[in-house]
């Protein structure tokens, strides 16, 4: 999603998306560490609801990517990059974020003490941002190969298909 945003909107306009992902995940990890998973354990149906909401939202985003009408170098772009708040909220329906948060807290802060949870979350925020910045930057770099509308359309379709393919583990697990 960040690479597609880099291609379609450029690095600068993708910054709110990047900050939202990084800080949103850190906040999510903190809440997971402080016991949000106890709510899921108390209400097992919530796992199914989360899975359905996650899949539905990711399919919606894949559709938005596939049908993005932005044209590189054009002043008229109908689509808009994901905002900071949208990216923060996205973490809550992102199955990959849930997997990482649960694993990180379980492995690196098993005692669930305040300092450990905050340290794990902070480290994830600090490491996450440069990593996701690479994806957005790569998107801006490959832009020159996507100047033709047909090339950009194929790229957006391919990115949407990869997003849909990332749902595969949900269905086999």
Secondary structure, 3 states (H helix, E strand, C coil): CHHHHHHHHCHHHHHHHHHHHHHHHHHHHHHHHHHHHHHHHHCCHHHHHHHHHHHHHHHHHHHHHHCCCCCCCCCCCCCCCCCHHHHHHHHHHCHHHHHHHHHHHHHHCCCCCHHHHHHHHHHHHHHHHHHHHHHHHHHHHHHHHHCCHHHHHHHHHHHHHHHHHCCHHHHHC
